[in-house]
């Protein structure tokens, strides 16, 4: 490991894709169901890699190619070793909904006073987390690391790689039921972060408004935030439309975020910043300047129509919260466009049917459903259906909607944002 770490420290970074190698990168030859990086070891060197870590020999002897038993495990061990050499405090973020928004808000708040790194994009799994850690530099003071999991044992594995000093669970919802099996499985899986922190005498930031998280974190070091009193970092919603306005600590926040469900995400960032000594005015500026992107809670105006584009991910909990917020939104001519919720396993039929049943009692101008799962859940065709986003786009393109409010919500695989282009 020490020899490998020296190679890493002398490299310009780490790459796992020969199409994206920069000169001087250390190339890690990973394998997947549809690719084998070992087959590209020599190509990686031709593309400028300084060295290659491989675990299958498909090349002649070469001093620059290091053969290991398992390239993925080597990547993870290298990341853990690197993390241990640095002074940065590692703050882990996991949970069912709101991970990325919370991560971005916390990173923005911390970066206003400290040199801060945050997970880029969606690099939050057993490959993404080590790659993120390996981007940390000696001068980083904080690293906000997002952890995504879809089965038991995955979060604890990510914790063992990243060794967080502190962290938070955003919430427990009905996500990845295919892997977790039930909501209890979700709680146990997310709770692996608390298990790790408790064992290491680490600190948890806990939403006081969520009884399950409060119960799960009993007996460990924790700082609480939320409306429920007495939270260590209290806050309340003072206005919901057009965007959330909060009163917290000794200042007001006028955000660019919609939906009451974003209150917890905002308060998590406020709490973390306040705990680590970020001045109130910097917390305020950081949160108020944050504008959502990448199909997450975006508000887009097109002509006289307003779109709430929240099509990066969807599960029963997040869809229900989005619908509740949309119902309470002032205005007429509300149109809901929902796409299938993925990775629900044997619960898929039940969960899609429940959403359809709830839609029947809501007073929307129009409901449009996209995908096979929603098609099965509405056999009587009470709502308008399309097989996929392409078919929806063809229909949508010839409509002449005026002065309407749209909610677009679906799992990423549906690609619901395509109708916006």
Secondary structure, DSSP 8 states (H G I E B T S, - for coil): -HHHHHHHHHSS-EES-GGG--TT-EEE--B-SS-BGGGGHHHHHHTT-SEEEESS--S---TTEEE-S-HHHHHHHHHHHHHHH---EEEEEE-SS-HHHHHHHHHHHHHTTS-EEE--TT--STTHHHHHHTT--TT--EEEEE---SSTTHHHHHHHHH--SEEEE----S--HHHH-SHHHHHHHHTHHHHHHHHTT-EEEEETT-HHHHHHTTTS-EEEEESSTT-SEEEEEEE-SSS-EEEETTEEEE-S--STTHHHHHHHHHHHHHHTT--HHHHHHHHHT----TTSSEEEEETTEEEEEE-S---HHHHHHHHHHHHHSS-S-EEEEEE---S-GGGHHHHHHHHHHHHHTS--SEEEEESHHHHHHTTT--SEEESSHHHHHHHHTT----S-EEEEE--GGG-GGGGG-
